[in-house]
Amino acid sequence: MEFSLQHAKEGGFKWVVLIGGDYYTQFGFELALQYGIVLSDNHPENAYIKVKFLDPNRQVSGPIRSCDSFYDENGA
């Protein structure tokens, strides 16, 4: 995990988001919901979204959209 986070930071990414439990807090991940980062309104997995900021700018919020292969032809 540390290698991947360092690689992301070196690649210019400002934050990393994942869906998972409290296990990820040991790597500095926080609940994303407090920053307004959600899958969609009232989604049951919103409570499991974690974010780790890789730079001091924490100005990110809004819905998460996965790559197109996760969605059907209607975008759902």
PyMOL commands that set and color helices and strands:
alter all, ss='L'
color gray80, all
select helices_A, chain A and resi 2-10+22-27+32-35+46-48+68-70
alter helices_A, ss='H'
color red, helices_A
select strands_A, chain A and resi 15-19+30-31+37-38+49-53+62-63
alter strands_A, ss='S'
color yellow, strands_A
deselect
rebuild
show_as cartoon
